[in-house]
C-alpha cells in the first residue's frame, strides 16, 4: 500500500528538541495547568521558560554529580522539566509508577541502581519509608514541608535558581550519546514481574519522527495529559511528540476531572486507552437517550456517515460542545477497541487514530493516519518499521514481530530475557495478530492470554470482552479459561468464564424492580441470549462471576489478568 504521509520533524537527541523550544516555539504556550482543581486561575508557561527551567535544573544536577535519577510524581510541569533536564545532562532517568506499593517502589529503585530521586510532596512518606540509598532526594514541594531539611531533602525550586548562576559551559558543550542508555522504563507487568527496559534518545527520536509523519498536529493544538507520564505511551505520544510539534499541554487535575478539564481548557485532542474511550462513549449515548434523541441521532449518523469531518462536527455540534467545543483528535492504544465505538466517534466528527506498540519499541510500531484507516485495525507500520507475522495459523494469525530503529537496548541486567525477545534483529512482541491484504495490522490478543481448547481451537478473551462491555450496565469485564483441578480426568476441556463488573444503578434501569439476589440470573440470561448467540458454540461463556469492585489494573488501565484470576480462585476457595 502506498501510504500518504506528512512532512516529519526529525531530531537526533533531546537537546535538539529543547533547542526547538528556545527558537521555533519560544513565544508559544507549552503548558497550562492549575494549582488545585477548583482554581479559576490557569498558570501558563511559555516554551522559552520551559527551556530555561530544563537547562537550569540540568546544570544543577551536573554540579551534584548525579548519574541515575528516579522520578516519581503526579502529572505536572515539574515532572516534564525533570525528565528533559536529566536526559539532556547526559544522565539516566528512571520514571516510576507512583501508584505502586512502597515495597515495590523500593525494589525498582534498587533494581535500577538510582543514586538520586526527584519527587512531589504526595510521596514523602514513600521516599522516607523506602529507606532508599539515594544520595540526593529532591522535593518538588520543598517549601511546603515543615522541617524539610531534617529529612535530608533538597529543594527543587532552589536547584532551578542555583542553575541560573552556575556555569553552563559543561552543559552547553556536552555531547549526547544518542544511542547510549538514557531512559530506564519498567513494564506494567500484567502477566509477569516487570522488566526494566533500556531506551536511547535515538530510539525515542526515531519514534517521534515516525509519529510526525502519521499524525498532523500543529501549534494550534492543545492536548489534555491524563494518562500517567511514567508510562512511555503518555510521555512519548503526548509530552515529547506534542512538544516537538509546539502544542500546548494542559495537565489534567485527575481522572475524575477529565470531562471538566476538556471543557475548561478547550482541548483539541488527547491520548488514551480504549477502556476510557468506551466509557466516555457510553456516557455520550446515555445523554442522548435521556434526551429522547437516539432515533434522530442515528438517522443523522446514517445520512452524514460519508460527509466531511467538518460537516459532521456541525451536525453534532451539541456533542462536540459538551466536550469543550474543540476536541477533534483522539489517539488510542494499548488494547483492542470495539468497532462500533470507533464508528460512533468518527460519525460524530472526531478523528480517532488507533495505534499499537510496546515499551520495548519506544513505543509505537503501527498506527492510523487521516488518509488511511480501516475500522478494527491498528493501522499500518510506521515509516522505517517492518512488521511480520511469525508462524501464522490457517487464519493468518501468529505472533507479531517487528524490526525497528526504535528498539530497546535490552532489559537492564537481564541478558537472558533480552535474548528471548530479540532474535535476528526482530522484537517478538508476545502479541497475536494478522496483516490483511491491504497491509493493515489487526491485533487479536496476547499470546499468554489466548485460551486453547483440547480440539485446538483458539479463543481470544479480548474479542468476547468487547461484546460483553457493550451491555449498558457493564463497566468492564475479563474473560478467562478455567480448568477444574479437582477432576481427575484431564481430558476435561477448559471452561470459558467471564468476570463482569456492573453498575448497579444502570442495571436497575435495564431490569427495573429486581432484587439484588436476582442480579446474577438476569445478567446470566443476557449473556446467554445476547452474547453467546453472537458466537460459535465453542466460544460460549459457561460461567460468570459478577461484582461491583473494579478489576485489578495497571495505571494505564490494562487488566492484571494473573492477579485477577488468583483473586477469583481465592474467593472460590473460601
TALINZI-V24366 format. One record per helix or strand. SS is the DSSP state (~ for helix, > for strand). FROM is the first residue (numbers start at 1). TO is the last residue. If there is no record, write none. Layout:
# TALINZI-V24366
ss: (SS/SS)
from: (FROM/FROM)
to: (TO/TO)
This chain:
# TALINZI-V24366
ss: (~/>/>/~/>/~/>/~/>/~/>/~/~/>/~/~/>/>/~/>/~/>/~/>/~/~/~/~/>/~/>/~/>/>/>/>/>/>/>/~/>/>/>/>/>/~/>/>/~/~/~/>/>/>/~)
from: (14/29/43/47/68/77/92/102/116/121/136/142/148/153/156/169/183/196/201/222/232/248/255/269/274/294/309/317/329/339/351/359/363/369/372/380/386/398/410/415/422/426/441/451/458/461/474/495/504/516/537/543/553/559/561)
to: (22/33/46/64/72/88/95/112/119/130/139/144/151/155/165/173/186/199/214/225/244/251/265/272/290/303/315/322/332/348/358/361/367/369/372/381/390/403/411/421/423/435/446/452/459/468/482/502/510/534/539/547/553/559/572)
